[in-house]
Amino acid sequence: VIIGLLELDPSSEEVAYLKKRAAELAHIATSNSASISGAIGVDLCSCDMNCKFCSFGTEWGLIEEDVIYSKEEIIELVRAYVEAGVTTITDIREQVPGSYLINLNVGEMSPAMAEAAYRAGATSAYHVIRMREGIDTPFDVDLRWKTVDAISNSPLRWLTCIEPLGIEHTNEEIADRILENLAHHPYAMS
C-alpha cells in the first residue's frame, strides 16, 4: 500500500482526492485547531561529520564563522516565540513562563538521559534515522536506533521524520524507512 501511494502521480486526480480527504480528516481529528512549533538553534557551527546532503559539513566550507548564542540571547528568542503564540519549543521553562511543550532536537541519548530530560521538563525529543544512514553519513545506525528506543521507551514522545528525501531514494527505500519507524512507535512522524 505504501509503495502504491508513493507511485501515484502528484498531479493526478487520485492524489487531489486523497489530499482533499486527508484535509477533511485532519480537520475532524483536530477539531479545526492547530499548534505552532518553533525551533531555536543554540548555535550555527560547521560539523566534521560531513554528511553528503548537509550544508553544515566542514568539508563544504559554507559556514565561514561559527555562531554560538548566549543563554540570554536564547531566552530572549524564546520569549519572543512564546509571545507570538508558539506552542512547542525547546526552552528552560522557569526563564520563560507559559503553557507550551518542550521538544528537544537530540543527538545520541541513553535511557537515563531520556528519563532525565523528561524529569527536567521536556515533553518530546526529535531524533531521526536518515535515509541511507551509515552510507551518506558516518553515523552508526545501531547507535541511532538505540537512541530512538531510549526515547520511545521513556515518558518522552518520540518525534521523527523521513529525511532527507531526494530523487536518489527509491519508493521501496522510503517505504522501508516508514515501516522501520512505525515499528519503534513514534508519537509523530512526517
N, C-alpha and C positions, 0 to 999 in steps of 0.2 A: 504494500500500500504506500509506504513512504517513497519508494523509488518511483512508483507511478505518479505520485503527486509532484515529485521533483522533475519528472519528464514532461509535465504539462507546459505548453507554450504560454509564457506570461501574458501575452496579448490575446489569448483565446477567450471565447465565451464561457468556457468551463471555469477558467480562473476568475473571470469577472463575477460569475455566480458564487464561487467559493469565497471571494473577498466580501461580497455582499452578505452572505450568510454568516461568515466569521464576525463581521462588524455587528450584525444583529445579535448574535450570541454573546459577544463581548459586552454590549450594552445591557443585556439581560443579566449576565453574570455579575456585572459591577454596579448595577442599579444606576447606570448613566453617570458614574463617578470615575475619577482618575486621580492619580497621585503624581507628584513631580519629584523626580530624583535629581540630585545634584552631586557632582564629584569635584573634589578639590585635590589636585596633586600637590603633595608637600615638597616636591622637587621636580626639576626638569634636568635630567642628567643623562649623559651618554652611558650606554650599557655594553660591557665587554662580552656579553653572550652572543651578540651579532646574529640574531635570528634573521633568516633570509627575507622576511616580509616586514621587519620592524624598522622604522626610521630612526629609532633611538640607538641603533648599533654604532659603537665607536668606530668601527671599520668604515662606515659610510660617510663620516665626517660632517653630518648635517647639524649636529649640536656643537656649536663652537665654544660655548661657555656654559658651565653648569650653574643652575639657579636653585637655591635652596631657601624656602620661605621660613621665616622665624615663627615661633609659636604665636606671637602677637599678630603677625600678618595672616596666619591661618585662621585664628579666632575671628578676626575682622571679616575675612571672606565668608566664613561660616555664618556669622551674624547677618551679613547681607543676604545670604541664601535663605536663611530662616525667615527673615523679614519679608522676603519676596514670595514666601509660601511653599518653599521646598519641604517635602515631607520625608525624604530619606537622605541621609548624609553621613559622612564619616566625621566624627567630632568628639570633643570632650564635653559632655552634657552640662557639667557644673559651670563651665565658662559661658555657655550659650543656652539658657533655659528654653524649653519648648517641647512640644509633643511631636517628635519626629523619630524615625527609625535610624539606627546607626548601622551602616554597612561598611565592611572592611574589604578592600581590594588587596588580597594577600598573596604572598609567596608561599613557601612551604610552611606547614603547621603540623605540630604533633597534636594528639588528642588533648594533652594537658594545656597546650597553648590555646586550642579552640575553646576549652572549658574556661580558661582564664579570661579570654576575650569576652565570652558571654557574661561572666561574673562582673566584668568591668563595665558592662552596659551595651555591648554590641548585640545587635539582633540578627545580623546576617553577615555572610562572607562570600565574596565573589572569587571564584577560582576556576580556571579553565584548562582543559587538556586541549591544546590547539590541534588543528588539522595538521597531520604529518609531524606531530610532536616527536622529537628524537631524530627526525630526518632533516627538517628545515630549521630545527632548533637543537641546541646542545643539551637540552634538559633530559633528565632521567624520567621516563614515562612512568615507571613503577612508583617512584617517589612522588610524582604529581598525583597519581591515583591514591596514594596513602594520605595525602593532604585532603583530597576530596572526601575520603572515608572519615578522616578525623573531623571534618566539618559536618558532614551529613549524619554522623553518629553522635554529635554533640547537640546541645539545645539550639545552636545557631542554625539559621536557614541557609542552605547552600544555593547560591545563585550562580548560573553559568550561561554559556553562550556557545554557539557553533561558530568558531572563528579561527583564523581568517578564512574567508571564502573567496576563491578565485577560479578562473577558468581552468586551472590545472587540477582542480578537485573533481573527481567523478561523483555521479549521483550515488553510487554504491559506497564510496568513502563517507559521504555526508550522512547517508542513512545509517551506516555502521556507527558513526560518532553519536548520532541522535540516540540510537538504541543503547550504546555503552553508557551514555549519560543517564538515560532513564533507568538503567539497572542500578544506578547509585543514588536514586531518589532525590533529584533536585527539587527545591522549593519552587524555583522558576528557571526557565531556560528560554533563551531567544536565539 
